Amino acid sequence: MPLQDALDAYRRGAALLRQCQETLTAAEQQVRILDANGLRDFDPESRGEQEG
């Protein structure tokens, strides 16, 4: 692979890595918020059973 192509591929990989890390960080933050609000044990399946 020519050097310029390798550098371009490295830059692309670094940008994708940064994007993935940002997405993961945002998802982790959302989980922390839900966990802090006591929603960790939420079970949507059992919701219908409680109503009837």
ModelCIF file with pLDDT and N, C-alpha, C, O atoms, coordinates in Angstrom:
data_MODEL
#
_entry.id   MODEL 
#
_entity.id                         1 
_entity.type                       polymer 
_entity.pdbx_number_of_molecules   1 
#
_entity_poly.entity_id                      1 
_entity_poly.type                           'polypeptide(L)' 
_entity_poly.nstd_linkage                   no 
_entity_poly.nstd_monomer                   no 
_entity_poly.pdbx_seq_one_letter_code       MPLQDALDAYRRGAALLRQCQETLTAAEQQVRILDANGLRDFDPESRGEQEG 
_entity_poly.pdbx_seq_one_letter_code_can   MPLQDALDAYRRGAALLRQCQETLTAAEQQVRILDANGLRDFDPESRGEQEG 
_entity_poly.pdbx_strand_id                 A 
#
loop_
_entity_poly_seq.entity_id 
_entity_poly_seq.num 
_entity_poly_seq.mon_id 
_entity_poly_seq.hetero 
1 1  MET n 
1 2  PRO n 
1 3  LEU n 
1 4  GLN n 
1 5  ASP n 
1 6  ALA n 
1 7  LEU n 
1 8  ASP n 
1 9  ALA n 
1 10 TYR n 
1 11 ARG n 
1 12 ARG n 
1 13 GLY n 
1 14 ALA n 
1 15 ALA n 
1 16 LEU n 
1 17 LEU n 
1 18 ARG n 
1 19 GLN n 
1 20 CYS n 
1 21 GLN n 
1 22 GLU n 
1 23 THR n 
1 24 LEU n 
1 25 THR n 
1 26 ALA n 
1 27 ALA n 
1 28 GLU n 
1 29 GLN n 
1 30 GLN n 
1 31 VAL n 
1 32 ARG n 
1 33 ILE n 
1 34 LEU n 
1 35 ASP n 
1 36 ALA n 
1 37 ASN n 
1 38 GLY n 
1 39 LEU n 
1 40 ARG n 
1 41 ASP n 
1 42 PHE n 
1 43 ASP n 
1 44 PRO n 
1 45 GLU n 
1 46 SER n 
1 47 ARG n 
1 48 GLY n 
1 49 GLU n 
1 50 GLN n 
1 51 GLU n 
1 52 GLY n 
#
_struct_asym.id          A 
_struct_asym.entity_id   1 
#
loop_
_ma_qa_metric.id 
_ma_qa_metric.mode 
_ma_qa_metric.name 
_ma_qa_metric.software_group_id 
_ma_qa_metric.type 
1 global pLDDT . pLDDT 
2 local  pLDDT . pLDDT 
#
_ma_qa_metric_global.metric_id      1 
_ma_qa_metric_global.metric_value   85.10 
_ma_qa_metric_global.model_id       1 
_ma_qa_metric_global.ordinal_id     1 
#
loop_
_ma_qa_metric_local.label_asym_id 
_ma_qa_metric_local.label_comp_id 
_ma_qa_metric_local.label_seq_id 
_ma_qa_metric_local.metric_id 
_ma_qa_metric_local.metric_value 
_ma_qa_metric_local.model_id 
_ma_qa_metric_local.ordinal_id 
A MET 1  2 90.00 1 1  
A PRO 2  2 96.00 1 2  
A LEU 3  2 97.00 1 3  
A GLN 4  2 97.00 1 4  
A ASP 5  2 97.00 1 5  
A ALA 6  2 97.00 1 6  
A LEU 7  2 97.00 1 7  
A ASP 8  2 98.00 1 8  
A ALA 9  2 98.00 1 9  
A TYR 10 2 98.00 1 10 
A ARG 11 2 98.00 1 11 
A ARG 12 2 98.00 1 12 
A GLY 13 2 98.00 1 13 
A ALA 14 2 98.00 1 14 
A ALA 15 2 98.00 1 15 
A LEU 16 2 98.00 1 16 
A LEU 17 2 98.00 1 17 
A ARG 18 2 98.00 1 18 
A GLN 19 2 98.00 1 19 
A CYS 20 2 98.00 1 20 
A GLN 21 2 98.00 1 21 
A GLU 22 2 97.00 1 22 
A THR 23 2 97.00 1 23 
A LEU 24 2 97.00 1 24 
A THR 25 2 96.00 1 25 
A ALA 26 2 95.00 1 26 
A ALA 27 2 95.00 1 27 
A GLU 28 2 94.00 1 28 
A GLN 29 2 94.00 1 29 
A GLN 30 2 91.00 1 30 
A VAL 31 2 89.00 1 31 
A ARG 32 2 89.00 1 32 
A ILE 33 2 87.00 1 33 
A LEU 34 2 84.00 1 34 
A ASP 35 2 84.00 1 35 
A ALA 36 2 84.00 1 36 
A ASN 37 2 80.00 1 37 
A GLY 38 2 75.00 1 38 
A LEU 39 2 67.00 1 39 
A ARG 40 2 61.00 1 40 
A ASP 41 2 63.00 1 41 
A PHE 42 2 60.00 1 42 
A ASP 43 2 66.00 1 43 
A PRO 44 2 66.00 1 44 
A GLU 45 2 76.00 1 45 
A SER 46 2 68.00 1 46 
A ARG 47 2 61.00 1 47 
A GLY 48 2 58.00 1 48 
A GLU 49 2 57.00 1 49 
A GLN 50 2 53.00 1 50 
A GLU 51 2 52.00 1 51 
A GLY 52 2 46.00 1 52 
#
loop_
_atom_site.group_PDB 
_atom_site.id 
_atom_site.type_symbol 
_atom_site.label_atom_id 
_atom_site.label_alt_id 
_atom_site.label_comp_id 
_atom_site.label_asym_id 
_atom_site.label_entity_id 
_atom_site.label_seq_id 
_atom_site.pdbx_PDB_ins_code 
_atom_site.Cartn_x 
_atom_site.Cartn_y 
_atom_site.Cartn_z 
_atom_site.occupancy 
_atom_site.B_iso_or_equiv 
_atom_site.pdbx_formal_charge 
_atom_site.auth_seq_id 
_atom_site.auth_comp_id 
_atom_site.auth_asym_id 
_atom_site.auth_atom_id 
_atom_site.pdbx_PDB_model_num 
ATOM 1   N N  . MET A 1 1  ? 0.859   -1.171 0.000  1.00 90.00 ? 1  MET A N  1 
ATOM 2   C CA . MET A 1 1  ? 0.000   0.000  0.000  1.00 90.00 ? 1  MET A CA 1 
ATOM 3   C C  . MET A 1 1  ? 0.907   1.236  0.000  1.00 90.00 ? 1  MET A C  1 
ATOM 4   O O  . MET A 1 1  ? 1.836   1.323  0.803  1.00 90.00 ? 1  MET A O  1 
ATOM 5   N N  . PRO A 1 2  ? 0.648   2.156  -0.867 1.00 96.00 ? 2  PRO A N  1 
ATOM 6   C CA . PRO A 1 2  ? 1.447   3.383  -0.884 1.00 96.00 ? 2  PRO A CA 1 
ATOM 7   C C  . PRO A 1 2  ? 1.305   4.154  0.433  1.00 96.00 ? 2  PRO A C  1 
ATOM 8   O O  . PRO A 1 2  ? 0.288   4.062  1.122  1.00 96.00 ? 2  PRO A O  1 
ATOM 9   N N  . LEU A 1 3  ? 2.331   4.898  0.752  1.00 97.00 ? 3  LEU A N  1 
ATOM 10  C CA . LEU A 1 3  ? 2.369   5.632  2.010  1.00 97.00 ? 3  LEU A CA 1 
ATOM 11  C C  . LEU A 1 3  ? 1.168   6.566  2.167  1.00 97.00 ? 3  LEU A C  1 
ATOM 12  O O  . LEU A 1 3  ? 0.566   6.610  3.239  1.00 97.00 ? 3  LEU A O  1 
ATOM 13  N N  . GLN A 1 4  ? 0.814   7.303  1.134  1.00 97.00 ? 4  GLN A N  1 
ATOM 14  C CA . GLN A 1 4  ? -0.316  8.235  1.227  1.00 97.00 ? 4  GLN A CA 1 
ATOM 15  C C  . GLN A 1 4  ? -1.627  7.496  1.506  1.00 97.00 ? 4  GLN A C  1 
ATOM 16  O O  . GLN A 1 4  ? -2.457  7.961  2.287  1.00 97.00 ? 4  GLN A O  1 
ATOM 17  N N  . ASP A 1 5  ? -1.802  6.345  0.861  1.00 97.00 ? 5  ASP A N  1 
ATOM 18  C CA . ASP A 1 5  ? -3.003  5.546  1.118  1.00 97.00 ? 5  ASP A CA 1 
ATOM 19  C C  . ASP A 1 5  ? -3.024  5.047  2.556  1.00 97.00 ? 5  ASP A C  1 
ATOM 20  O O  . ASP A 1 5  ? -4.075  5.025  3.196  1.00 97.00 ? 5  ASP A O  1 
ATOM 21  N N  . ALA A 1 6  ? -1.873  4.649  3.058  1.00 97.00 ? 6  ALA A N  1 
ATOM 22  C CA . ALA A 1 6  ? -1.779  4.179  4.439  1.00 97.00 ? 6  ALA A CA 1 
ATOM 23  C C  . ALA A 1 6  ? -2.105  5.303  5.418  1.00 97.00 ? 6  ALA A C  1 
ATOM 24  O O  . ALA A 1 6  ? -2.811  5.084  6.402  1.00 97.00 ? 6  ALA A O  1 
ATOM 25  N N  . LEU A 1 7  ? -1.596  6.499  5.154  1.00 97.00 ? 7  LEU A N  1 
ATOM 26  C CA . LEU A 1 7  ? -1.892  7.644  6.021  1.00 97.00 ? 7  LEU A CA 1 
ATOM 27  C C  . LEU A 1 7  ? -3.380  8.002  5.977  1.00 97.00 ? 7  LEU A C  1 
ATOM 28  O O  . LEU A 1 7  ? -3.977  8.316  7.007  1.00 97.00 ? 7  LEU A O  1 
ATOM 29  N N  . ASP A 1 8  ? -3.968  7.954  4.795  1.00 98.00 ? 8  ASP A N  1 
ATOM 30  C CA . ASP A 1 8  ? -5.396  8.222  4.658  1.00 98.00 ? 8  ASP A CA 1 
ATOM 31  C C  . ASP A 1 8  ? -6.222  7.191  5.422  1.00 98.00 ? 8  ASP A C  1 
ATOM 32  O O  . ASP A 1 8  ? -7.191  7.537  6.096  1.00 98.00 ? 8  ASP A O  1 
ATOM 33  N N  . ALA A 1 9  ? -5.833  5.929  5.312  1.00 98.00 ? 9  ALA A N  1 
ATOM 34  C CA . ALA A 1 9  ? -6.539  4.859  6.025  1.00 98.00 ? 9  ALA A CA 1 
ATOM 35  C C  . ALA A 1 9  ? -6.397  5.041  7.536  1.00 98.00 ? 9  ALA A C  1 
ATOM 36  O O  . ALA A 1 9  ? -7.349  4.814  8.282  1.00 98.00 ? 9  ALA A O  1 
ATOM 37  N N  . TYR A 1 10 ? -5.214  5.448  7.985  1.00 98.00 ? 10 TYR A N  1 
ATOM 38  C CA . TYR A 1 10 ? -4.994  5.685  9.413  1.00 98.00 ? 10 TYR A CA 1 
ATOM 39  C C  . TYR A 1 10 ? -5.883  6.835  9.905  1.00 98.00 ? 10 TYR A C  1 
ATOM 40  O O  . TYR A 1 10 ? -6.515  6.737  10.957 1.00 98.00 ? 10 TYR A O  1 
ATOM 41  N N  . ARG A 1 11 ? -5.921  7.911  9.138  1.00 98.00 ? 11 ARG A N  1 
ATOM 42  C CA . ARG A 1 11 ? -6.767  9.055  9.518  1.00 98.00 ? 11 ARG A CA 1 
ATOM 43  C C  . ARG A 1 11 ? -8.233  8.656  9.581  1.00 98.00 ? 11 ARG A C  1 
ATOM 44  O O  . ARG A 1 11 ? -8.952  9.046  10.501 1.00 98.00 ? 11 ARG A O  1 
ATOM 45  N N  . ARG A 1 12 ? -8.665  7.885  8.610  1.00 98.00 ? 12 ARG A N  1 
ATOM 46  C CA . ARG A 1 12 ? -10.060 7.420  8.585  1.00 98.00 ? 12 ARG A CA 1 
ATOM 47  C C  . ARG A 1 12 ? -10.343 6.542  9.800  1.00 98.00 ? 12 ARG A C  1 
ATOM 48  O O  . ARG A 1 12 ? -11.385 6.683  10.440 1.00 98.00 ? 12 ARG A O  1 
ATOM 49  N N  . GLY A 1 13 ? -9.437  5.655  10.113 1.00 98.00 ? 13 GLY A N  1 
ATOM 50  C CA . GLY A 1 13 ? -9.596  4.787  11.275 1.00 98.00 ? 13 GLY A CA 1 
ATOM 51  C C  . GLY A 1 13 ? -9.625  5.582  12.573 1.00 98.00 ? 13 GLY A C  1 
ATOM 52  O O  . GLY A 1 13 ? -10.417 5.288  13.468 1.00 98.00 ? 13 GLY A O  1 
ATOM 53  N N  . ALA A 1 14 ? -8.769  6.583  12.675 1.00 98.00 ? 14 ALA A N  1 
ATOM 54  C CA . ALA A 1 14 ? -8.739  7.424  13.876 1.00 98.00 ? 14 ALA A CA 1 
ATOM 55  C C  . ALA A 1 14 ? -10.044 8.196  14.027 1.00 98.00 ? 14 ALA A C  1 
ATOM 56  O O  . ALA A 1 14 ? -10.549 8.349  15.140 1.00 98.00 ? 14 ALA A O  1 
ATOM 57  N N  . ALA A 1 15 ? -10.591 8.681  12.924 1.00 98.00 ? 15 ALA A N  1 
ATOM 58  C CA . ALA A 1 15 ? -11.864 9.410  12.974 1.00 98.00 ? 15 ALA A CA 1 
ATOM 59  C C  . ALA A 1 15 ? -12.998 8.475  13.380 1.00 98.00 ? 15 ALA A C  1 
ATOM 60  O O  . ALA A 1 15 ? -13.855 8.855  14.178 1.00 98.00 ? 15 ALA A O  1 
ATOM 61  N N  . LEU A 1 16 ? -13.014 7.263  12.842 1.00 98.00 ? 16 LEU A N  1 
ATOM 62  C CA . LEU A 1 16 ? -14.042 6.294  13.206 1.00 98.00 ? 16 LEU A CA 1 
ATOM 63  C C  . LEU A 1 16 ? -13.929 5.901  14.670 1.00 98.00 ? 16 LEU A C  1 
ATOM 64  O O  . LEU A 1 16 ? -14.941 5.761  15.358 1.00 98.00 ? 16 LEU A O  1 
ATOM 65  N N  . LEU A 1 17 ? -12.708 5.722  15.150 1.00 98.00 ? 17 LEU A N  1 
ATOM 66  C CA . LEU A 1 17 ? -12.490 5.396  16.554 1.00 98.00 ? 17 LEU A CA 1 
ATOM 67  C C  . LEU A 1 17 ? -13.016 6.499  17.450 1.00 98.00 ? 17 LEU A C  1 
ATOM 68  O O  . LEU A 1 17 ? -13.679 6.225  18.450 1.00 98.00 ? 17 LEU A O  1 
ATOM 69  N N  . ARG A 1 18 ? -12.729 7.730  17.106 1.00 98.00 ? 18 ARG A N  1 
ATOM 70  C CA . ARG A 1 18 ? -13.198 8.876  17.887 1.00 98.00 ? 18 ARG A CA 1 
ATOM 71  C C  . ARG A 1 18 ? -14.726 8.918  17.915 1.00 98.00 ? 18 ARG A C  1 
ATOM 72  O O  . ARG A 1 18 ? -15.326 9.170  18.960 1.00 98.00 ? 18 ARG A O  1 
ATOM 73  N N  . GLN A 1 19 ? -15.350 8.672  16.766 1.00 98.00 ? 19 GLN A N  1 
ATOM 74  C CA . GLN A 1 19 ? -16.813 8.668  16.681 1.00 98.00 ? 19 GLN A CA 1 
ATOM 75  C C  . GLN A 1 19 ? -17.399 7.545  17.547 1.00 98.00 ? 19 GLN A C  1 
ATOM 76  O O  . GLN A 1 19 ? -18.382 7.754  18.257 1.00 98.00 ? 19 GLN A O  1 
ATOM 77  N N  . CYS A 1 20 ? -16.804 6.381  17.486 1.00 98.00 ? 20 CYS A N  1 
ATOM 78  C CA . CYS A 1 20 ? -17.288 5.256  18.291 1.00 98.00 ? 20 CYS A CA 1 
ATOM 79  C C  . CYS A 1 20 ? -17.130 5.538  19.781 1.00 98.00 ? 20 CYS A C  1 
ATOM 80  O O  . CYS A 1 20 ? -18.022 5.225  20.569 1.00 98.00 ? 20 CYS A O  1 
ATOM 81  N N  . GLN A 1 21 ? -16.008 6.124  20.170 1.00 98.00 ? 21 GLN A N  1 
ATOM 82  C CA . GLN A 1 21 ? -15.791 6.449  21.576 1.00 98.00 ? 21 GLN A CA 1 
ATOM 83  C C  . GLN A 1 21 ? -16.810 7.470  22.060 1.00 98.00 ? 21 GLN A C  1 
ATOM 84  O O  . GLN A 1 21 ? -17.306 7.359  23.182 1.00 98.00 ? 21 GLN A O  1 
ATOM 85  N N  . GLU A 1 22 ? -17.130 8.458  21.239 1.00 97.00 ? 22 GLU A N  1 
ATOM 86  C CA . GLU A 1 22 ? -18.116 9.467  21.608 1.00 97.00 ? 22 GLU A CA 1 
ATOM 87  C C  . GLU A 1 22 ? -19.502 8.838  21.752 1.00 97.00 ? 22 GLU A C  1 
ATOM 88  O O  . GLU A 1 22 ? -20.244 9.169  22.677 1.00 97.00 ? 22 GLU A O  1 
ATOM 89  N N  . THR A 1 23 ? -19.848 7.935  20.840 1.00 97.00 ? 23 THR A N  1 
ATOM 90  C CA . THR A 1 23 ? -21.141 7.252  20.905 1.00 97.00 ? 23 THR A CA 1 
ATOM 91  C C  . THR A 1 23 ? -21.223 6.393  22.156 1.00 97.00 ? 23 THR A C  1 
ATOM 92  O O  . THR A 1 23 ? -22.244 6.393  22.843 1.00 97.00 ? 23 THR A O  1 
ATOM 93  N N  . LEU A 1 24 ? -20.168 5.669  22.454 1.00 97.00 ? 24 LEU A N  1 
ATOM 94  C CA . LEU A 1 24 ? -20.134 4.830  23.647 1.00 97.00 ? 24 LEU A CA 1 
ATOM 95  C C  . LEU A 1 24 ? -20.216 5.667  24.917 1.00 97.00 ? 24 LEU A C  1 
ATOM 96  O O  . LEU A 1 24 ? -20.925 5.299  25.853 1.00 97.00 ? 24 LEU A O  1 
ATOM 97  N N  . THR A 1 25 ? -19.510 6.773  24.961 1.00 96.00 ? 25 THR A N  1 
ATOM 98  C CA . THR A 1 25 ? -19.554 7.660  26.126 1.00 96.00 ? 25 THR A CA 1 
ATOM 99  C C  . THR A 1 25 ? -20.966 8.195  26.345 1.00 96.00 ? 25 THR A C  1 
ATOM 100 O O  . THR A 1 25 ? -21.439 8.253  27.481 1.00 96.00 ? 25 THR A O  1 
ATOM 101 N N  . ALA A 1 26 ? -21.636 8.582  25.275 1.00 95.00 ? 26 ALA A N  1 
ATOM 102 C CA . ALA A 1 26 ? -23.006 9.086  25.385 1.00 95.00 ? 26 ALA A CA 1 
ATOM 103 C C  . ALA A 1 26 ? -23.943 7.990  25.884 1.00 95.00 ? 26 ALA A C  1 
ATOM 104 O O  . ALA A 1 26 ? -24.803 8.250  26.725 1.00 95.00 ? 26 ALA A O  1 
ATOM 105 N N  . ALA A 1 27 ? -23.789 6.783  25.382 1.00 95.00 ? 27 ALA A N  1 
ATOM 106 C CA . ALA A 1 27 ? -24.635 5.671  25.822 1.00 95.00 ? 27 ALA A CA 1 
ATOM 107 C C  . ALA A 1 27 ? -24.377 5.353  27.296 1.00 95.00 ? 27 ALA A C  1 
ATOM 108 O O  . ALA A 1 27 ? -25.318 5.106  28.049 1.00 95.00 ? 27 ALA A O  1 
ATOM 109 N N  . GLU A 1 28 ? -23.117 5.357  27.708 1.00 94.00 ? 28 GLU A N  1 
ATOM 110 C CA . GLU A 1 28 ? -22.784 5.106  29.106 1.00 94.00 ? 28 GLU A CA 1 
ATOM 111 C C  . GLU A 1 28 ? -23.400 6.170  30.010 1.00 94.00 ? 28 GLU A C  1 
ATOM 112 O O  . GLU A 1 28 ? -23.883 5.855  31.098 1.00 94.00 ? 28 GLU A O  1 
ATOM 113 N N  . GLN A 1 29 ? -23.387 7.406  29.573 1.00 94.00 ? 29 GLN A N  1 
ATOM 114 C CA . GLN A 1 29 ? -23.979 8.493  30.354 1.00 94.00 ? 29 GLN A CA 1 
ATOM 115 C C  . GLN A 1 29 ? -25.484 8.285  30.499 1.00 94.00 ? 29 GLN A C  1 
ATOM 116 O O  . GLN A 1 29 ? -26.039 8.504  31.576 1.00 94.00 ? 29 GLN A O  1 
ATOM 117 N N  . GLN A 1 30 ? -26.140 7.868  29.435 1.00 91.00 ? 30 GLN A N  1 
ATOM 118 C CA . GLN A 1 30 ? -27.579 7.609  29.503 1.00 91.00 ? 30 GLN A CA 1 
ATOM 119 C C  . GLN A 1 30 ? -27.880 6.478  30.475 1.00 91.00 ? 30 GLN A C  1 
ATOM 120 O O  . GLN A 1 30 ? -28.846 6.555  31.234 1.00 91.00 ? 30 GLN A O  1 
ATOM 121 N N  . VAL A 1 31 ? -27.062 5.426  30.461 1.00 89.00 ? 31 VAL A N  1 
ATOM 122 C CA . VAL A 1 31 ? -27.251 4.312  31.390 1.00 89.00 ? 31 VAL A CA 1 
ATOM 123 C C  . VAL A 1 31 ? -27.053 4.790  32.823 1.00 89.00 ? 31 VAL A C  1 
ATOM 124 O O  . VAL A 1 31 ? -27.812 4.403  33.712 1.00 89.00 ? 31 VAL A O  1 
ATOM 125 N N  . ARG A 1 32 ? -26.050 5.621  33.058 1.00 89.00 ? 32 ARG A N  1 
ATOM 126 C CA . ARG A 1 32 ? -25.834 6.156  34.410 1.00 89.00 ? 32 ARG A CA 1 
ATOM 127 C C  . ARG A 1 32 ? -27.042 6.953  34.900 1.00 89.00 ? 32 ARG A C  1 
ATOM 128 O O  . ARG A 1 32 ? -27.446 6.838  36.057 1.00 89.00 ? 32 ARG A O  1 
ATOM 129 N N  . ILE A 1 33 ? -27.612 7.761  34.007 1.00 87.00 ? 33 ILE A N  1 
ATOM 130 C CA . ILE A 1 33 ? -28.786 8.561  34.368 1.00 87.00 ? 33 ILE A CA 1 
ATOM 131 C C  . ILE A 1 33 ? -29.959 7.647  34.705 1.00 87.00 ? 33 ILE A C  1 
ATOM 132 O O  . ILE A 1 33 ? -30.625 7.834  35.723 1.00 87.00 ? 33 ILE A O  1 
ATOM 133 N N  . LEU A 1 34 ? -30.209 6.664  33.853 1.00 84.00 ? 34 LEU A N  1 
ATOM 134 C CA . LEU A 1 34 ? -31.304 5.732  34.114 1.00 84.00 ? 34 LEU A CA 1 
ATOM 135 C C  . LEU A 1 34 ? -31.075 4.956  35.404 1.00 84.00 ? 34 LEU A C  1 
ATOM 136 O O  . LEU A 1 34 ? -32.007 4.750  36.182 1.00 84.00 ? 34 LEU A O  1 
ATOM 137 N N  . ASP A 1 35 ? -29.862 4.532  35.627 1.00 84.00 ? 35 ASP A N  1 
ATOM 138 C CA . ASP A 1 35 ? -29.516 3.786  36.826 1.00 84.00 ? 35 ASP A CA 1 
ATOM 139 C C  . ASP A 1 35 ? -29.711 4.651  38.071 1.00 84.00 ? 35 ASP A C  1 
ATOM 140 O O  . ASP A 1 35 ? -30.217 4.177  39.088 1.00 84.00 ? 35 ASP A O  1 
ATOM 141 N N  . ALA A 1 36 ? -29.314 5.900  37.988 1.00 84.00 ? 36 ALA A N  1 
ATOM 142 C CA . ALA A 1 36 ? -29.452 6.818  39.119 1.00 84.00 ? 36 ALA A CA 1 
ATOM 143 C C  . ALA A 1 36 ? -30.918 7.094  39.426 1.00 84.00 ? 36 ALA A C  1 
ATOM 144 O O  . ALA A 1 36 ? -31.264 7.383  40.571 1.00 84.00 ? 36 ALA A O  1 
ATOM 145 N N  . ASN A 1 37 ? -31.777 7.008  38.424 1.00 80.00 ? 37 ASN A N  1 
ATOM 146 C CA . ASN A 1 37 ? -33.205 7.245  38.610 1.00 80.00 ? 37 ASN A CA 1 
ATOM 147 C C  . ASN A 1 37 ? -33.959 5.975  39.003 1.00 80.00 ? 37 ASN A C  1 
ATOM 148 O O  . ASN A 1 37 ? -35.188 5.982  39.064 1.00 80.00 ? 37 ASN A O  1 
ATOM 149 N N  . GLY A 1 38 ? -33.241 4.898  39.267 1.00 75.00 ? 38 GLY A N  1 
ATOM 150 C CA . GLY A 1 38 ? -33.875 3.667  39.712 1.00 75.00 ? 38 GLY A CA 1 
ATOM 151 C C  . GLY A 1 38 ? -34.548 2.876  38.620 1.00 75.00 ? 38 GLY A C  1 
ATOM 152 O O  . GLY A 1 38 ? -35.428 2.067  38.915 1.00 75.00 ? 38 GLY A O  1 
ATOM 153 N N  . LEU A 1 39 ? -34.178 3.071  37.388 1.00 67.00 ? 39 LEU A N  1 
ATOM 154 C CA . LEU A 1 39 ? -34.811 2.363  36.282 1.00 67.00 ? 39 LEU A CA 1 
ATOM 155 C C  . LEU A 1 39 ? -34.036 1.125  35.851 1.00 67.00 ? 39 LEU A C  1 
ATOM 156 O O  . LEU A 1 39 ? -34.362 0.505  34.839 1.00 67.00 ? 39 LEU A O  1 
ATOM 157 N N  . ARG A 1 40 ? -33.039 0.776  36.596 1.00 61.00 ? 40 ARG A N  1 
ATOM 158 C CA . ARG A 1 40 ? -32.216 -0.367 36.214 1.00 61.00 ? 40 ARG A CA 1 
ATOM 159 C C  . ARG A 1 40 ? -33.032 -1.657 36.201 1.00 61.00 ? 40 ARG A C  1 
ATOM 160 O O  . ARG A 1 40 ? -32.805 -2.525 35.358 1.00 61.00 ? 40 ARG A O  1 
ATOM 161 N N  . ASP A 1 41 ? -33.976 -1.789 37.125 1.00 63.00 ? 41 ASP A N  1 
ATOM 162 C CA . ASP A 1 41 ? -34.747 -3.022 37.241 1.00 63.00 ? 41 ASP A CA 1 
ATOM 163 C C  . ASP A 1 41 ? -36.065 -2.972 36.480 1.00 63.00 ? 41 ASP A C  1 
ATOM 164 O O  . ASP A 1 41 ? -36.923 -3.831 36.682 1.00 63.00 ? 41 ASP A O  1 
ATOM 165 N N  . PHE A 1 42 ? -36.241 -1.994 35.617 1.00 60.00 ? 42 PHE A N  1 
ATOM 166 C CA . PHE A 1 42 ? -37.473 -1.849 34.852 1.00 60.00 ? 42 PHE A CA 1 
ATOM 167 C C  . PHE A 1 42 ? -37.657 -3.038 33.933 1.00 60.00 ? 42 PHE A C  1 
ATOM 168 O O  . PHE A 1 42 ? -36.742 -3.419 33.203 1.00 60.00 ? 42 PHE A O  1 
ATOM 169 N N  . ASP A 1 43 ? -38.852 -3.626 33.972 1.00 66.00 ? 43 ASP A N  1 
ATOM 170 C CA . ASP A 1 43 ? -39.176 -4.765 33.110 1.00 66.00 ? 43 ASP A CA 1 
ATOM 171 C C  . ASP A 1 43 ? -40.477 -4.458 32.392 1.00 66.00 ? 43 ASP A C  1 
ATOM 172 O O  . ASP A 1 43 ? -41.543 -4.568 32.998 1.00 66.00 ? 43 ASP A O  1 
ATOM 173 N N  . PRO A 1 44 ? -40.429 -4.074 31.113 1.00 66.00 ? 44 PRO A N  1 
ATOM 174 C CA . PRO A 1 44 ? -41.648 -3.710 30.394 1.00 66.00 ? 44 PRO A CA 1 
ATOM 175 C C  . PRO A 1 44 ? -42.637 -4.870 30.282 1.00 66.00 ? 44 PRO A C  1 
ATOM 176 O O  . PRO A 1 44 ? -43.835 -4.635 30.127 1.00 66.00 ? 44 PRO A O  1 
ATOM 177 N N  . GLU A 1 45 ? -42.171 -6.098 30.355 1.00 76.00 ? 45 GLU A N  1 
ATOM 178 C CA . GLU A 1 45 ? -43.042 -7.272 30.262 1.00 76.00 ? 45 GLU A CA 1 
ATOM 179 C C  . GLU A 1 45 ? -43.961 -7.367 31.480 1.00 76.00 ? 45 GLU A C  1 
ATOM 180 O O  . GLU A 1 45 ? -45.115 -7.771 31.344 1.00 76.00 ? 45 GLU A O  1 
ATOM 181 N N  . SER A 1 46 ? -43.473 -7.003 32.660 1.00 68.00 ? 46 SER A N  1 
ATOM 182 C CA . SER A 1 46 ? -44.270 -7.140 33.878 1.00 68.00 ? 46 SER A CA 1 
ATOM 183 C C  . SER A 1 46 ? -45.231 -5.973 34.061 1.00 68.00 ? 46 SER A C  1 
ATOM 184 O O  . SER A 1 46 ? -46.090 -6.030 34.941 1.00 68.00 ? 46 SER A O  1 
ATOM 185 N N  . ARG A 1 47 ? -45.121 -4.955 33.289 1.00 61.00 ? 47 ARG A N  1 
ATOM 186 C CA . ARG A 1 47 ? -45.969 -3.771 33.431 1.00 61.00 ? 47 ARG A CA 1 
ATOM 187 C C  . ARG A 1 47 ? -47.443 -4.102 33.200 1.00 61.00 ? 47 ARG A C  1 
ATOM 188 O O  . ARG A 1 47 ? -48.302 -3.641 33.950 1.00 61.00 ? 47 ARG A O  1 
ATOM 189 N N  . GLY A 1 48 ? -47.740 -4.887 32.183 1.00 58.00 ? 48 GLY A N  1 
ATOM 190 C CA . GLY A 1 48 ? -49.112 -5.265 31.884 1.00 58.00 ? 48 GLY A CA 1 
ATOM 191 C C  . GLY A 1 48 ? -49.737 -6.125 32.967 1.00 58.00 ? 48 GLY A C  1 
ATOM 192 O O  . GLY A 1 48 ? -50.943 -6.042 33.197 1.00 58.00 ? 48 GLY A O  1 
ATOM 193 N N  . GLU A 1 49 ? -48.934 -6.957 33.645 1.00 57.00 ? 49 GLU A N  1 
ATOM 194 C CA . GLU A 1 49 ? -49.439 -7.813 34.698 1.00 57.00 ? 49 GLU A CA 1 
ATOM 195 C C  . GLU A 1 49 ? -49.889 -7.009 35.910 1.00 57.00 ? 49 GLU A C  1 
ATOM 196 O O  . GLU A 1 49 ? -50.823 -7.415 36.603 1.00 57.00 ? 49 GLU A O  1 
ATOM 197 N N  . GLN A 1 50 ? -49.246 -5.879 36.181 1.00 53.00 ? 50 GLN A N  1 
ATOM 198 C CA . GLN A 1 50 ? -49.562 -5.074 37.353 1.00 53.00 ? 50 GLN A CA 1 
ATOM 199 C C  . GLN A 1 50 ? -50.861 -4.313 37.157 1.00 53.00 ? 50 GLN A C  1 
ATOM 200 O O  . GLN A 1 50 ? -51.523 -3.974 38.138 1.00 53.00 ? 50 GLN A O  1 
ATOM 201 N N  . GLU A 1 51 ? -51.248 -4.033 35.910 1.00 52.00 ? 51 GLU A N  1 
ATOM 202 C CA . GLU A 1 51 ? -52.427 -3.232 35.632 1.00 52.00 ? 51 GLU A CA 1 
ATOM 203 C C  . GLU A 1 51 ? -53.708 -4.039 35.800 1.00 52.00 ? 51 GLU A C  1 
ATOM 204 O O  . GLU A 1 51 ? -54.755 -3.457 36.083 1.00 52.00 ? 51 GLU A O  1 
ATOM 205 N N  . GLY A 1 52 ? -53.661 -5.357 35.635 1.00 46.00 ? 52 GLY A N  1 
ATOM 206 C CA . GLY A 1 52 ? -54.873 -6.144 35.585 1.00 46.00 ? 52 GLY A CA 1 
ATOM 207 C C  . GLY A 1 52 ? -55.172 -6.798 36.851 1.00 46.00 ? 52 GLY A C  1 
ATOM 208 O O  . GLY A 1 52 ? -56.175 -7.504 36.960 1.00 46.00 ? 52 GLY A O  1 
#
